[in-house]
Amino acid sequence: MVATTQSTPQAAAQPGRPTSANAAIPKIAQPSPHTLSHNRARSALRAVDGSLPVRIGITTPDSTYSSTKPFTKGDRAVLPDADDLPELLLDLSVPHDDINELVALRRTVTGDPGTVRLLAECVDELVRDMGEPGGPSSLAERAAEAPVGLGGYFTAYVFLAALPHARAYHRARGIPADVSRRTLADLGRNMAVHRRRHGRGGVQAPRWLVHHFRGELYQLGRLQFERARRRERTACLYLHIPDFHGPLTPGACDRSLTLARRFFARHFPEERYETVECHSWLLDPQLRRYLPPHANIVRFQERFRVGHEDTEPADSEPVQFVFGHPELAVADLPRRTSVERAVGDHLRAGGHWYVGHGWFPLGVESAHGPDCAEASDCAPVRSRSAEGSRSPGNYSNE
């Protein structure tokens, strides 16, 4: 999945939801993305006729769900019907090995009032202030309260129940359906990593996926871009590199950056993004000692101006992203590719790896832009833990 980074605009769109258990689920009006502002996004989220697979809200006639309103005793979190669940999971790229289990365990969620309540509370927190970067997330901690029988699947049900809110926000912003689909498909990517790493079903990094389902992060070609803020509250984009997406070639990166320039100008016109930042082991300059100048990672590093240098070793970062698990024995790391040899040989020689920090202007990649020489300038503003700010995966492409 991702080998990178960390990261409030004014209040963003607040998805509306009808709440009667049998009522039709609303479609969302779609304003012009050229003139959309946060205030217009709010008004755009009025319900009209149509349907969506999941509902969350208060059961009142002709009402809509307010994402800023806390749940009360009458609130409901309704999952898709069991018959509809497989196709929805496939849309989110959930691995086939997990689908039957998720369908079978659905009744464990819906049949227990305490679990339904927990689900509602988690979804309420996730979608509250939809679209605003950097909000708090206790999803991973709350998941520990779920029944043991759900294994690692509880957070998957939270994302399924929050899905209509994410899609509604995307529609209100005029975001293309293919971008929405590829962005939210990171759920399946994370579940694939979990099964490969642990040998059983679950969601590997639920805090990471909060960004996707809150409208903060978007997959644009080879790269992912997260709407973020630096410490002085200046808007910037955090760049992430997902796994299972082919080599990190210069051409693929160029295309993603072109898409990003157009995407954020069109769909978030009230936010001005001039800087791209990346916080990743892939920016550790020591990699250049081991890789040839034409290697994709070296070419990727050349895009960035150094922000600041970490002094705290982060050896588990390249180990988990290259080899698939952060706790593998260094002595046993394979040497099949140049990246594997670089990471493993450096550690076996007693060296350490560090998270690198870099930036470049979004418009033109050159040595111009805000001064990020100080650590505090490039440091992200975030209340979520570092564990949830990056998507775990395997990264061995050169």
Secondary structure by P-SEA (a helix, b strand, c coil): ccccccccccccbbbbbbcccccbbbbbbbcccccccaaaaaaacccccccccccccccccbbbbbccccccccbbbbcccccaaaaaaaaaccccccaaaaaaaaaaaaacaaaaaaaaaaaaaaaccccccccccaaaaaaaaccccccccaaaaaaaaaaaaaaaaaaaacccaaaaaaaaaaaaaaaaaaaaaccccccccccccccccccccccccccccccccccccbbbbbbbbbcccccccaaaaaaaaaaaaaaaaaccccccccbbbbbccccccccccccccccaaaaaaaaccccccccccccaaaaaaacccccccccccccccaaaaaaaaaaaabbbbbbbbccccccccccccccccccccccccccccccccccbbbbccc
